[in-house]
Amino acid sequence: MDRHGPGTGIERGGGERVDGRVDGRAGEETAVLHAVSSAVLAVTRHLSVHEVLQVIVRAAARLLDVRYAALGVPDEEGSFAEFVVEGVSDEDWEAIGPLPRQHGMLAAMLRDNVPKRLADIRREPEFEGWPVAHPVLKDFLGVPIRDGADVLGILFLANKNHREGRPRGFTADDEELLTLFAAHAAIAMTNARLYERNRELTVVAERARLARELHDAVAQKLFSLRLTARAAAALAERDPARTLRELDQVERLAAEALAELRAVIFELRPADLADGLVASLRKHVEVLDRAYETEVRFTAERPVALTEEQEAVLFRIAQEALHNALRHASARTVEVRLQALERTAVLEVADDGSGFDVTATVPGAGGDGGLGLSSMRERAESVGAALSVDASPGVGTVVRLEVAL
């Protein structure tokens, strides 16, 4: 289990760092806003639910200045679907053993659904001990993370670091502060779950689109091929010259169907971005260049530093733009260009094909012309990018995407 999520900086408005200490109500409110911002930032960067949990735990630990923090997401089988900790090394965590069950104080918190603030957890009736390698916990503060009546998880802290001039252990103000933070954490967790669900739905929609392409592009060509072959057979005896022309047509249709099928199969394979966007785009372009008569080229002028989510979006938009150029534009050449300017990454897919009327694709002007422009715009907006399309009939098309670095 990875316990080293993105860092959480807690600062005063003037930039002075506050290492978990809060001075009065104004300081508490500032600290809460900075701590919550880390969790919200994780969601806006479209990280996984697990990564958002890591951000929440680390933010809570720094907010209240504690040695240990954890967040458990219960499952329906008496255990935890996720259990993220802060303050325990990887080696110690492995020595502790499997994830905890819903027993002892954890079970009590899930059952009672109220905050728990204890001077020494070991003296509580619910305490049932812990594994040999488990760190010794003393003062304890736990709060449920709720979405209405549902408990999304339990967030608890232990062993508050002692500072001169403040009482030992957790105070009522600490409980109020963590409860407020938990309310914001619930929003972050819910949004992260919705985002992951949306990603799942996007995959389903992508497969449905590819299925339609397979039917529209390949099935139609195979149907034409079958009719042409029948015509050639019928003409074989009485018109040999025309039969040869029909057979040439059969060969051409078969080659086109094969190219279409190869392209669709390539799109069905999940994009492997492990080697980075540049390598993946170059490989994709090379495959399309072999599959189609159109010349497809790729250039990357400078290394581009993007997040994983941004790379995935740029790759998908490039796929869609290439699909349009190769299937609909009758282009002789298509060029994919990726470059990094001072603070912007720019992706362009340019073709010399038939072009189209851009005014028929803008919102409120009759849809997207079947070119998937709405989908591309939605993808671009998901990472805060700007998409533009420069096209006109007979001139060609340039799809341009700009992403802030």
C-alpha positions as CSV (number, residue, x, y, z in Angstrom):
1,M,0.0,0.0,0.0
2,D,1.4,3.4,-1.0
3,R,1.4,5.9,1.8
4,H,3.3,8.6,0.0
5,G,0.6,10.6,-1.7
6,P,0.9,14.2,-3.0
7,G,2.2,16.6,-0.3
8,T,0.0,19.1,1.4
9,G,1.3,22.5,2.1
10,I,-0.5,24.4,4.9
11,E,0.4,28.1,4.8
12,R,-0.9,31.4,6.2
13,G,-2.2,34.0,3.8
14,G,1.2,35.7,3.8
15,G,3.1,32.5,2.9
16,E,4.5,31.7,6.4
17,R,4.4,28.0,7.0
18,V,2.3,26.6,9.8
19,D,3.5,23.1,10.8
20,G,0.2,21.9,12.0
21,R,-0.3,24.7,14.5
22,V,-3.2,27.0,14.2
23,D,-3.5,30.3,16.0
24,G,-7.1,31.2,16.8
25,R,-10.2,30.9,14.7
26,A,-8.7,32.8,11.7
27,G,-5.7,30.6,11.7
28,E,-7.9,27.5,11.8
29,E,-10.1,28.6,9.0
30,T,-7.0,29.4,6.8
31,A,-5.5,26.0,7.6
32,V,-8.7,24.2,6.8
33,L,-9.0,26.0,3.4
34,H,-5.4,25.0,2.5
35,A,-5.8,21.4,3.7
36,V,-9.1,21.0,1.8
37,S,-7.6,22.6,-1.3
38,S,-5.2,19.6,-1.6
39,A,-8.1,17.2,-1.7
40,V,-10.0,19.3,-4.1
41,L,-6.9,19.7,-6.3
42,A,-6.5,15.9,-6.4
43,V,-10.1,15.7,-7.8
44,T,-9.5,18.4,-10.4
45,R,-6.4,16.6,-11.5
46,H,-8.7,13.5,-11.9
47,L,-6.7,11.2,-9.7
48,S,-8.1,7.9,-8.6
49,V,-10.2,7.5,-5.5
50,H,-7.2,5.9,-3.7
51,E,-5.0,8.9,-4.5
52,V,-7.6,11.3,-3.2
53,L,-7.8,9.3,0.0
54,Q,-4.0,9.7,0.4
55,V,-4.3,13.4,0.0
56,I,-7.0,13.6,2.6
57,V,-5.1,11.6,5.1
58,R,-1.9,13.6,4.7
59,A,-3.8,16.9,4.8
60,A,-5.5,15.8,8.1
61,A,-2.3,14.7,9.7
62,R,-0.6,18.0,8.9
63,L,-3.6,20.0,9.8
64,L,-3.7,18.7,13.4
65,D,0.0,17.9,13.7
66,V,-0.2,14.2,14.6
67,R,2.2,11.3,14.3
68,Y,-0.3,8.9,12.8
69,A,-3.4,9.2,10.6
70,A,-5.6,6.8,8.7
71,L,-8.7,6.6,6.6
72,G,-10.7,3.4,6.2
73,V,-13.5,2.9,3.6
74,P,-15.7,0.0,4.9
75,D,-16.9,-2.8,2.6
76,E,-20.0,-5.0,3.1
77,E,-18.0,-8.0,4.2
78,G,-16.8,-6.8,7.6
79,S,-13.5,-5.4,6.3
80,F,-12.3,-2.3,4.5
81,A,-12.2,-1.8,0.7
82,E,-9.5,0.9,1.2
83,F,-7.3,1.7,4.2
84,V,-4.8,4.5,3.7
85,V,-2.3,5.5,6.5
86,E,0.2,8.2,7.1
87,G,3.2,7.9,9.5
88,V,3.8,4.2,8.9
89,S,6.7,3.1,6.7
90,D,6.2,0.5,3.9
91,E,8.3,-2.0,5.8
92,D,6.3,-1.5,9.0
93,W,3.0,-1.8,7.1
94,E,4.0,-5.1,5.6
95,A,5.0,-6.4,9.0
96,I,1.6,-5.4,10.5
97,G,-0.1,-7.8,8.1
98,P,-3.5,-7.7,6.3
99,L,-6.0,-4.9,6.4
100,P,-7.8,-4.5,9.7
101,R,-11.3,-5.9,10.1
102,Q,-14.3,-3.9,11.4
103,H,-13.7,-4.7,15.0
104,G,-12.7,-2.8,18.2
105,M,-12.8,1.0,18.0
106,L,-13.2,0.9,14.2
107,A,-16.4,-1.1,14.5
108,A,-17.6,1.2,17.3
109,M,-17.1,4.2,15.2
110,L,-18.9,2.7,12.2
111,R,-21.8,1.6,14.5
112,D,-22.2,4.8,16.5
113,N,-21.5,7.2,13.6
114,V,-20.3,9.9,15.9
115,P,-16.8,11.4,16.6
116,K,-14.6,9.7,19.2
117,R,-12.1,11.8,21.2
118,L,-10.0,9.7,23.7
119,A,-7.2,10.5,26.0
120,D,-5.9,6.9,25.7
121,I,-7.5,4.4,23.3
122,R,-5.9,1.5,25.2
123,R,-8.1,2.1,28.2
124,E,-11.4,2.0,26.3
125,P,-13.8,-1.1,26.6
126,E,-13.8,-1.4,22.8
127,F,-10.0,-1.7,22.6
128,E,-9.0,-5.2,21.4
129,G,-5.3,-4.8,20.9
130,W,-3.3,-4.8,17.7
131,P,-0.6,-6.8,15.9
132,V,2.9,-6.9,17.3
133,A,4.4,-4.6,14.6
134,H,1.6,-2.1,15.0
135,P,2.7,1.3,16.4
136,V,1.5,2.2,19.9
137,L,-1.4,4.6,19.8
138,K,-2.5,6.7,22.8
139,D,-4.5,9.8,22.3
140,F,-7.1,9.3,19.6
141,L,-9.5,11.4,17.5
142,G,-11.8,9.8,15.0
143,V,-14.7,11.2,12.9
144,P,-17.0,9.6,10.4
145,I,-16.9,10.9,6.8
146,R,-20.6,11.1,5.9
147,D,-22.6,11.7,2.7
148,G,-26.0,12.2,4.2
149,A,-26.9,9.1,6.2
150,D,-24.2,7.1,4.4
151,V,-20.8,6.6,6.0
152,L,-18.1,6.8,3.3
153,G,-15.3,6.2,5.7
154,I,-13.8,6.9,9.0
155,L,-10.9,9.3,9.5
156,F,-8.9,9.0,12.6
157,L,-5.7,10.5,14.1
158,A,-3.5,9.4,16.9
159,N,-0.5,10.6,19.0
160,K,-0.7,14.4,18.6
161,N,2.7,15.9,18.6
162,H,3.3,17.8,21.8
163,R,4.2,21.5,21.5
164,E,5.2,23.8,24.2
165,G,2.4,26.0,25.4
166,R,-0.5,23.8,24.3
167,P,-2.3,20.9,26.1
168,R,-1.4,17.3,25.5
169,G,-3.8,15.2,23.4
170,F,-6.8,16.4,21.4
171,T,-9.1,19.2,22.4
172,A,-12.7,20.0,21.6
173,D,-11.4,22.6,19.0
174,D,-9.4,19.8,17.3
175,E,-12.6,17.7,17.1
176,E,-14.5,20.5,15.6
177,L,-11.8,21.2,13.1
178,L,-11.5,17.6,12.0
179,T,-15.3,17.3,11.7
180,L,-15.3,20.3,9.4
181,F,-12.5,18.9,7.4
182,A,-14.3,15.5,7.1
183,A,-17.3,17.3,5.6
184,H,-15.1,18.6,2.8
185,A,-13.4,15.3,2.5
186,A,-16.8,13.7,1.8
187,I,-17.3,16.0,-1.1
188,A,-13.8,15.2,-2.5
189,M,-14.4,11.4,-2.1
190,T,-17.9,11.6,-3.8
191,N,-16.5,13.6,-6.7
192,A,-13.6,11.2,-7.2
193,R,-16.0,8.2,-7.2
194,L,-18.2,10.0,-9.7
195,Y,-15.2,10.7,-11.9
196,E,-14.1,7.1,-11.9
197,R,-17.7,6.0,-12.7
198,N,-17.7,8.5,-15.6
199,R,-14.5,7.0,-16.9
200,E,-16.1,3.6,-16.9
201,L,-19.1,4.9,-18.8
202,T,-16.7,6.6,-21.2
203,V,-15.0,3.2,-21.9
204,V,-18.5,1.7,-22.6
205,A,-19.3,4.6,-25.0
206,E,-16.0,4.2,-26.7
207,R,-16.6,0.5,-27.4
208,A,-20.1,1.3,-28.7
209,R,-18.6,3.9,-31.1
210,L,-16.0,1.4,-32.4
211,A,-18.8,-1.2,-32.8
212,R,-20.7,1.3,-35.0
213,E,-17.6,2.0,-37.0
214,L,-17.0,-1.7,-37.5
215,H,-20.5,-2.1,-38.9
216,D,-20.6,1.1,-40.9
217,A,-17.1,1.0,-42.5
218,V,-16.3,-2.7,-42.8
219,A,-19.7,-4.3,-43.1
220,Q,-20.7,-2.0,-46.0
221,K,-17.5,-2.7,-47.9
222,L,-18.0,-6.4,-47.5
223,F,-21.5,-6.2,-48.7
224,S,-20.3,-4.2,-51.8
225,L,-17.6,-6.8,-52.3
226,R,-20.1,-9.6,-52.3
227,L,-22.4,-7.9,-54.8
228,T,-19.5,-7.1,-57.1
229,A,-18.2,-10.7,-57.0
230,R,-21.7,-12.0,-57.9
231,A,-21.8,-9.6,-60.9
232,A,-18.4,-10.8,-62.0
233,A,-19.6,-14.4,-61.8
234,A,-22.7,-13.6,-63.9
235,L,-20.7,-11.8,-66.6
236,A,-17.8,-14.4,-66.8
237,E,-19.0,-16.2,-69.9
238,R,-20.6,-13.5,-72.0
239,D,-18.4,-10.4,-71.2
240,P,-14.9,-11.4,-70.1
241,A,-13.5,-7.9,-70.4
242,R,-16.2,-6.5,-68.0
243,T,-15.6,-9.5,-65.7
244,L,-11.9,-8.5,-65.3
245,R,-13.0,-4.9,-64.4
246,E,-15.4,-6.3,-61.8
247,L,-12.7,-8.5,-60.4
248,D,-10.4,-5.5,-60.1
249,Q,-13.2,-3.8,-58.1
250,V,-13.4,-6.9,-55.9
251,E,-9.7,-6.6,-55.2
252,R,-9.9,-2.9,-54.4
253,L,-12.9,-3.4,-52.0
254,A,-11.2,-6.3,-50.3
255,A,-8.1,-4.2,-49.7
256,E,-10.1,-1.3,-48.3
257,A,-12.1,-3.6,-46.0
258,L,-8.9,-5.1,-44.7
259,A,-7.4,-1.6,-44.0
260,E,-10.6,-0.5,-42.2
261,L,-10.6,-3.7,-40.1
262,R,-7.0,-3.3,-39.1
263,A,-7.7,0.3,-38.1
264,V,-10.7,-0.6,-36.0
265,I,-8.9,-3.5,-34.3
266,F,-6.0,-1.1,-33.5
267,E,-8.4,1.3,-31.9
268,L,-10.0,-1.5,-29.8
269,R,-6.6,-2.2,-28.2
270,P,-6.2,0.0,-25.1
271,A,-3.8,2.8,-25.6
272,D,-0.5,2.0,-23.8
273,L,0.9,5.3,-22.6
274,A,3.5,3.7,-20.4
275,D,6.2,5.0,-22.7
276,G,4.7,8.5,-22.8
277,L,2.6,10.4,-25.2
278,V,5.2,11.0,-27.9
279,A,6.1,7.3,-28.3
280,S,2.5,6.2,-28.3
281,L,1.5,8.8,-30.9
282,R,4.5,7.8,-33.1
283,K,3.5,4.2,-32.9
284,H,-0.1,4.9,-33.7
285,V,0.8,7.1,-36.7
286,E,3.1,4.4,-38.0
287,V,0.4,1.8,-37.9
288,L,-2.1,4.1,-39.7
289,D,0.5,5.0,-42.3
290,R,0.8,1.3,-43.2
291,A,-2.9,0.6,-43.1
292,Y,-4.0,3.5,-45.4
293,E,-2.8,4.8,-48.7
294,T,-2.8,8.2,-47.2
295,E,0.6,9.4,-46.0
296,V,0.5,9.9,-42.2
297,R,3.4,11.7,-40.5
298,F,4.3,12.6,-36.9
299,T,6.7,15.2,-35.6
300,A,7.5,16.2,-32.0
301,E,9.7,19.2,-31.7
302,R,10.4,19.3,-27.9
303,P,9.6,17.0,-24.9
304,V,6.2,17.7,-23.4
305,A,5.6,17.4,-19.7
306,L,2.0,16.5,-19.1
307,T,0.0,14.7,-16.5
308,E,-1.2,11.2,-17.1
309,E,-4.8,12.4,-17.6
310,Q,-3.7,15.1,-20.0
311,E,-1.7,12.6,-22.1
312,A,-4.7,10.3,-22.3
313,V,-7.0,13.1,-23.5
314,L,-4.5,14.3,-26.1
315,F,-4.0,10.8,-27.4
316,R,-7.8,10.2,-27.8
317,I,-8.3,13.6,-29.5
318,A,-5.5,12.8,-31.9
319,Q,-7.2,9.4,-32.6
320,E,-10.5,11.1,-33.3
321,A,-9.0,13.7,-35.6
322,L,-7.0,11.1,-37.5
323,H,-10.2,9.0,-37.8
324,N,-12.0,12.0,-39.4
325,A,-9.1,12.7,-41.8
326,L,-8.6,9.1,-43.0
327,R,-12.3,8.1,-43.2
328,H,-14.1,11.2,-44.3
329,A,-11.7,13.8,-45.8
330,S,-10.1,11.8,-48.7
331,A,-6.8,13.4,-47.6
332,R,-3.5,12.6,-49.4
333,T,-1.4,13.5,-46.4
334,V,-2.1,13.9,-42.7
335,E,0.4,15.4,-40.2
336,V,0.3,15.1,-36.5
337,R,2.4,17.7,-34.7
338,L,3.2,17.9,-31.0
339,Q,5.2,20.7,-29.5
340,A,5.9,22.5,-26.2
341,L,5.9,26.3,-26.2
342,E,6.9,28.3,-23.1
343,R,3.9,27.3,-21.0
344,T,1.7,25.5,-23.4
345,A,1.6,22.1,-25.1
346,V,0.2,22.2,-28.6
347,L,-1.2,19.3,-30.6
348,E,-2.2,19.7,-34.2
349,V,-3.7,17.2,-36.7
350,A,-3.6,18.8,-40.1
351,D,-4.8,17.2,-43.4
352,D,-5.1,18.4,-47.0
353,G,-8.5,16.7,-47.6
354,S,-11.9,17.9,-48.6
355,G,-12.5,20.0,-45.4
356,F,-16.0,20.9,-44.2
357,D,-18.1,23.9,-43.1
358,V,-17.1,24.7,-39.5
359,T,-20.2,26.8,-39.0
360,A,-22.3,23.6,-39.2
361,T,-20.3,22.1,-36.3
362,V,-20.5,24.9,-33.7
363,P,-22.9,24.5,-30.8
364,G,-26.4,25.5,-31.9
365,A,-25.6,25.2,-35.6
366,G,-26.9,21.8,-36.3
367,G,-24.7,19.3,-34.3
368,D,-21.1,18.1,-35.0
369,G,-21.5,16.9,-38.6
370,G,-20.9,13.3,-37.5
371,L,-17.2,14.2,-36.9
372,G,-17.1,13.7,-33.2
373,L,-16.3,17.3,-32.5
374,S,-18.6,17.4,-29.5
375,S,-16.7,14.5,-28.0
376,M,-13.4,16.1,-28.7
377,R,-14.5,19.4,-27.1
378,E,-15.7,17.6,-24.0
379,R,-12.4,15.7,-23.6
380,A,-10.5,19.0,-24.0
381,E,-12.6,20.7,-21.4
382,S,-12.1,17.9,-18.9
383,V,-8.4,18.9,-18.6
384,G,-8.9,22.6,-19.1
385,A,-7.6,22.6,-22.7
386,A,-8.7,24.8,-25.6
387,L,-9.8,23.1,-28.9
388,S,-10.1,24.9,-32.2
389,V,-10.9,23.6,-35.7
390,D,-9.8,25.5,-38.8
391,A,-11.5,24.2,-41.9
392,S,-13.4,25.1,-45.0
393,P,-14.7,23.0,-47.9
394,G,-11.9,22.0,-50.3
395,V,-9.1,23.4,-48.3
396,G,-8.4,20.8,-45.6
397,T,-8.7,20.8,-41.8
398,V,-6.5,21.7,-38.9
399,V,-7.5,20.5,-35.4
400,R,-5.5,22.3,-32.7
401,L,-5.4,21.6,-29.0
402,E,-3.7,23.8,-26.5
403,V,-3.0,22.6,-22.9
404,A,-1.5,24.8,-20.2
405,L,1.6,23.3,-18.6
